[in-house]
Each structure stands twice: as structure tokens, then as C-alpha cells.
Amino acid sequence: MVSWIKAFITAIKIAIVSIIWIIIGITLISIGVAIIGLPVVVQQFLYQKTIPLKLKAPRINLIIGLNLIIGSILIIVGYIIIALGVAATQLKYSAELYIQELMEKTAQGIKPITNLVPEENEEEKL
């Protein structure tokens, strides 16, 4: 059985690496929100004087559309990085702990449980 100290050390490793993944994901999400930018009304007000009347609507809609698409993609990628990064961290460090414990038990001469399903002969004996 895994000791409490090893379990807590593994939990601390998982927490630290998960925080790193969360920081990376939040950074991408923040960049995505910044790219999406100001509300549509403010952008139209800013571009009103610089773009001729004939070209104003298509250019603004294109800029707003591209910003929305790129920003949304970065937000989604940020969330995916957070979710998969935290899940992968938990799997990685948990698997390392299990393998380490199994190797220690094997080195001590304790045979690990390899067959959890009873064999056919054992069912007949019952």
C-alpha cells in the first residue's frame, strides 16, 4: 500500500504542474479575449473617420469577423490546454507512483496481484 507521504508528494507534484497548465491556458484565453477586442459600436466609431463611406461596412465587418474567429479559437485552445494538461498530469504522476510502488513490492519479494478474475477451476471448487 502506498504511504501517505508518497501520496501527498505526488499530489503536490500534480498541483504544481496543473497550476503551470492553468497559467498557460489562461494566458491563451486572455490573448483571445484581447484579440476579440472592443465592442462593435466602439470599433465602428473609431473607423468612421478614416474609412470612406462606401468601404466602411465591409472592412469593419471583416476586421470584426476575423478578430472574433481568431480570438474564439485561442479561447477554445486555452480551455483545451487546461483540461488536457491537468488530466495528463494526473495520469502521468499517478502512473509513476503505481509503477514505483509495484517495483518496490516486487524487490521486497511480495508477489503483486496479477489476476483479479477467478479462474474456472476456482469457480468449480466453490
Backbone bond lengths (Angstrom), bond angles and torsions (degrees), N, CA, C in turn:
res aa  C-N    CA-C-N  psi(-1)  N-CA   C-N-CA  omega(-1)  CA-C   N-CA-C  phi
1 M - - - 1.443 - - 1.531 108.96 -
2 V 1.321 116.03 140.91 1.459 121.39 -177.99 1.527 109.26 -70.80
3 S 1.329 115.48 136.67 1.463 118.72 179.71 1.530 109.67 -74.61
4 W 1.321 115.39 158.88 1.465 120.70 -179.83 1.517 111.33 -64.87
5 I 1.316 117.27 -35.39 1.469 120.23 -179.38 1.523 110.05 -63.64
6 K 1.339 117.05 -46.44 1.461 120.40 178.67 1.531 110.85 -63.07
7 A 1.325 116.08 -39.39 1.464 119.82 179.81 1.527 110.99 -64.20
8 F 1.326 116.98 -42.68 1.464 119.82 -179.96 1.529 111.39 -70.09
9 I 1.324 117.60 -37.57 1.468 120.27 176.94 1.529 109.71 -62.42
10 T 1.319 116.88 -42.76 1.464 120.63 177.11 1.521 110.78 -63.89
11 A 1.324 117.33 -40.02 1.470 120.56 178.55 1.529 110.88 -64.48
12 I 1.322 117.54 -37.75 1.471 120.82 177.98 1.529 109.99 -66.84
13 K 1.336 117.30 -41.60 1.466 120.23 177.02 1.528 110.34 -60.13
14 I 1.329 116.28 -45.20 1.461 120.85 179.58 1.528 110.47 -61.18
15 A 1.328 117.28 -43.02 1.466 120.89 -178.85 1.530 111.01 -64.57
16 I 1.330 117.54 -43.23 1.468 120.70 -177.90 1.532 111.02 -65.08
17 V 1.323 116.85 -47.77 1.462 119.47 -179.15 1.530 110.58 -68.49
18 S 1.332 117.65 -34.89 1.461 120.46 176.90 1.523 110.96 -63.72
19 I 1.328 117.07 -38.33 1.467 120.27 177.58 1.528 110.09 -62.87
20 I 1.322 117.00 -37.39 1.465 120.28 177.60 1.530 110.22 -63.19
21 W 1.349 116.98 -45.10 1.468 120.26 177.86 1.524 110.99 -62.57
22 I 1.319 116.89 -38.88 1.464 120.42 179.64 1.526 110.26 -65.46
23 I 1.326 117.90 -40.67 1.465 120.75 178.40 1.527 110.58 -63.24
24 I 1.329 117.14 -43.79 1.469 120.45 178.39 1.525 110.21 -61.92
25 G 1.323 117.43 -45.57 1.460 121.32 -179.82 1.522 112.52 -64.21
26 I 1.330 117.22 -43.51 1.462 120.58 179.71 1.535 110.45 -65.75
27 T 1.326 117.03 -34.42 1.469 119.79 176.43 1.532 110.48 -62.06
28 L 1.335 117.19 -45.81 1.460 119.99 178.04 1.530 111.68 -64.75
29 I 1.317 116.45 -40.24 1.464 120.04 178.16 1.527 110.00 -62.72
30 S 1.314 117.87 -42.48 1.467 121.58 179.56 1.531 111.35 -64.01
31 I 1.331 116.16 -41.70 1.466 119.48 177.15 1.522 110.21 -62.85
32 G 1.331 116.34 -41.04 1.464 120.14 177.79 1.511 112.50 -62.27
33 V 1.324 117.16 -43.05 1.468 120.88 177.96 1.531 109.78 -64.97
34 A 1.327 117.44 -39.19 1.467 120.48 179.24 1.527 111.10 -66.67
35 I 1.326 117.65 -36.55 1.466 120.63 179.03 1.524 110.69 -68.31
36 I 1.329 116.40 -38.66 1.467 118.74 177.69 1.524 109.06 -59.29
37 G 1.311 116.76 -40.47 1.449 121.57 165.70 1.505 116.93 80.18
38 L 1.314 112.90 -155.30 1.449 122.02 -175.34 1.528 111.10 -69.03
39 P 1.304 116.55 159.09 1.471 118.90 176.82 1.533 111.93 -60.98
40 V 1.300 115.96 159.45 1.460 122.56 -175.55 1.532 111.10 -59.10
41 V 1.305 118.25 -39.71 1.460 121.62 -177.25 1.527 110.58 -63.02
42 V 1.314 117.61 -42.61 1.460 121.04 -179.51 1.521 110.06 -67.22
43 Q 1.323 117.97 -40.43 1.463 120.46 179.26 1.524 110.65 -64.49
44 Q 1.321 117.83 -39.92 1.456 119.93 177.86 1.525 110.38 -63.96
45 F 1.319 117.49 -38.54 1.463 121.02 178.55 1.530 110.81 -65.25
46 L 1.326 117.57 -39.49 1.457 120.74 -179.21 1.522 112.38 -68.77
47 Y 1.324 117.68 -38.52 1.458 121.30 -177.45 1.522 113.18 -87.23
48 Q 1.299 118.53 -4.51 1.458 122.26 -174.63 1.525 112.36 -60.31
49 K 1.316 119.48 -39.25 1.457 122.67 -175.39 1.526 112.86 -85.76
50 T 1.299 118.71 -26.48 1.462 120.84 -172.88 1.522 113.22 -91.86
51 I 1.307 119.16 -21.63 1.467 121.30 -175.56 1.529 108.23 -109.30
52 P 1.328 117.24 132.01 1.468 119.02 178.09 1.527 111.36 -58.97
53 L 1.294 115.67 154.31 1.466 121.82 -174.49 1.526 112.14 -57.56
54 K 1.356 117.48 -37.65 1.457 120.67 -177.13 1.531 111.76 -66.88
55 L 1.331 116.81 -34.63 1.463 120.74 -174.19 1.531 113.38 -99.98
56 K 1.318 117.94 -2.84 1.470 120.88 -171.83 1.526 112.54 -62.40
57 A 1.279 119.46 -52.76 1.462 121.90 -173.22 1.529 112.82 -65.37
58 P 1.336 119.97 -48.35 1.474 118.02 -178.96 1.520 113.32 -62.93
59 R 1.337 117.67 -41.93 1.464 119.12 -178.71 1.518 111.46 -66.59
60 I 1.311 116.63 -43.30 1.465 119.50 -179.80 1.520 110.25 -64.66
61 N 1.312 116.93 -42.94 1.464 119.35 179.17 1.522 111.25 -64.06
62 L 1.334 116.86 -37.39 1.464 120.22 177.99 1.524 110.99 -66.24
63 I 1.334 116.32 -45.00 1.462 120.21 179.62 1.524 110.41 -63.08
64 I 1.326 116.05 -46.32 1.473 120.03 -179.85 1.525 109.92 -63.84
65 G 1.331 116.99 -41.12 1.465 120.63 -179.88 1.520 112.51 -64.30
66 L 1.332 116.51 -44.96 1.465 119.62 178.92 1.526 111.50 -65.54
67 N 1.316 116.37 -43.01 1.469 119.49 177.72 1.522 110.83 -60.99
68 L 1.307 116.23 -41.15 1.467 120.51 -179.86 1.528 110.98 -64.91
69 I 1.325 116.28 -43.54 1.471 120.07 -179.05 1.529 111.02 -66.59
70 I 1.325 116.84 -50.49 1.473 120.55 -177.95 1.529 110.56 -63.89
71 G 1.324 116.51 -44.33 1.468 120.01 178.70 1.516 112.26 -62.42
72 S 1.330 116.30 -42.19 1.465 120.00 179.59 1.523 111.45 -64.72
73 I 1.331 116.49 -39.86 1.467 119.95 178.15 1.527 110.04 -62.28
74 L 1.329 117.25 -44.23 1.471 119.61 179.32 1.527 111.49 -64.50
75 I 1.324 117.89 -37.59 1.465 120.67 177.77 1.523 110.30 -63.86
76 I 1.324 116.96 -44.96 1.469 120.64 -179.73 1.533 110.18 -64.68
77 V 1.336 117.28 -43.42 1.473 120.89 178.56 1.531 109.99 -61.66
78 G 1.333 117.40 -39.73 1.464 120.82 177.68 1.522 111.94 -60.40
79 Y 1.333 116.47 -45.57 1.462 119.60 178.10 1.527 111.72 -63.80
80 I 1.321 116.81 -40.71 1.469 120.46 179.34 1.525 110.45 -63.90
81 I 1.333 116.80 -41.88 1.466 119.80 179.04 1.521 110.48 -62.47
82 I 1.323 117.21 -41.68 1.471 119.58 178.47 1.524 110.07 -62.15
83 A 1.324 116.88 -50.96 1.468 120.42 -175.36 1.527 112.07 -63.78
84 L 1.331 116.80 -50.73 1.462 119.48 -177.53 1.521 112.16 -71.46
85 G 1.320 117.03 -35.43 1.459 120.18 179.24 1.514 112.13 -63.48
86 V 1.330 116.50 -45.06 1.472 119.97 179.49 1.524 110.46 -67.05
87 A 1.336 116.93 -42.77 1.473 119.77 179.80 1.536 110.92 -64.39
88 A 1.321 117.17 -43.88 1.465 120.38 -179.92 1.525 111.27 -65.27
89 T 1.326 116.61 -36.52 1.463 120.31 178.15 1.524 110.69 -63.16
90 Q 1.320 116.10 -44.42 1.466 119.29 179.15 1.520 111.44 -63.16
91 L 1.320 116.82 -43.19 1.463 119.67 179.44 1.523 111.60 -65.24
92 K 1.325 116.73 -43.12 1.465 120.66 -177.24 1.517 111.84 -62.34
93 Y 1.329 116.96 -53.48 1.463 119.22 -175.69 1.532 112.11 -72.09
94 S 1.319 117.77 -31.38 1.461 119.65 175.59 1.523 110.87 -66.56
95 A 1.328 116.07 -43.88 1.468 119.51 178.87 1.522 111.23 -63.36
96 E 1.327 116.83 -40.06 1.465 119.32 177.32 1.525 111.29 -61.85
97 L 1.323 117.17 -40.90 1.458 120.75 179.06 1.528 110.78 -64.52
98 Y 1.327 116.77 -43.03 1.465 120.04 -179.92 1.524 111.37 -64.22
99 I 1.327 117.00 -43.50 1.464 120.43 -179.54 1.529 110.40 -65.69
100 Q 1.318 116.92 -42.16 1.465 120.66 178.92 1.532 110.21 -61.77
101 E 1.301 117.22 -43.74 1.466 120.55 179.99 1.528 110.67 -65.88
102 L 1.326 116.82 -40.20 1.461 120.65 178.48 1.521 111.19 -64.25
103 M 1.334 117.03 -40.91 1.463 120.36 178.85 1.528 111.17 -66.58
104 E 1.326 117.93 -37.93 1.467 120.61 177.96 1.526 111.01 -66.04
105 K 1.314 117.25 -41.85 1.472 120.28 179.76 1.518 110.48 -67.07
106 T 1.318 116.89 -38.35 1.462 120.18 179.00 1.526 110.37 -66.89
107 A 1.340 117.32 -39.84 1.464 121.08 178.66 1.524 111.17 -65.73
108 Q 1.331 118.08 -29.39 1.459 122.01 178.95 1.529 111.62 -79.89
109 G 1.312 116.27 -8.44 1.458 119.76 178.89 1.515 113.15 92.72
110 I 1.313 117.99 7.43 1.466 121.09 177.60 1.517 107.50 -86.59
111 K 1.326 115.29 123.95 1.450 119.93 -178.47 1.531 109.42 -77.27
112 P 1.338 117.64 124.12 1.468 119.41 179.41 1.518 111.01 -72.72
113 I 1.300 115.60 154.68 1.466 121.20 177.43 1.519 106.96 -75.86
114 T 1.331 115.85 118.96 1.458 119.51 -177.75 1.517 111.85 -111.78
115 N 1.322 117.92 -22.72 1.451 120.53 -176.44 1.525 108.76 -122.81
116 L 1.297 116.40 102.68 1.461 120.05 -179.90 1.526 112.45 -88.67
117 V 1.327 116.28 -14.08 1.457 120.74 179.09 1.525 107.80 -95.44
118 P 1.338 117.66 127.84 1.468 118.50 -179.86 1.525 111.55 -65.18
119 E 1.310 114.57 144.97 1.461 118.88 178.74 1.512 109.84 -75.16
120 E 1.332 116.92 167.06 1.457 121.88 -176.94 1.530 111.18 -63.34
121 N 1.309 117.90 -37.27 1.464 121.67 -179.27 1.521 110.82 -65.75
122 E 1.305 117.80 -36.65 1.469 121.10 -179.61 1.521 110.76 -68.69
123 E 1.337 118.34 -34.04 1.463 121.17 178.94 1.530 110.03 -68.57
124 E 1.328 116.96 -36.08 1.460 120.32 179.96 1.518 111.34 -68.87
125 K 1.337 116.53 -32.40 1.462 119.89 -179.73 1.510 111.81 -68.39
126 L 1.340 116.45 -30.62 1.462 119.40 -178.71 1.485 108.80 -74.68
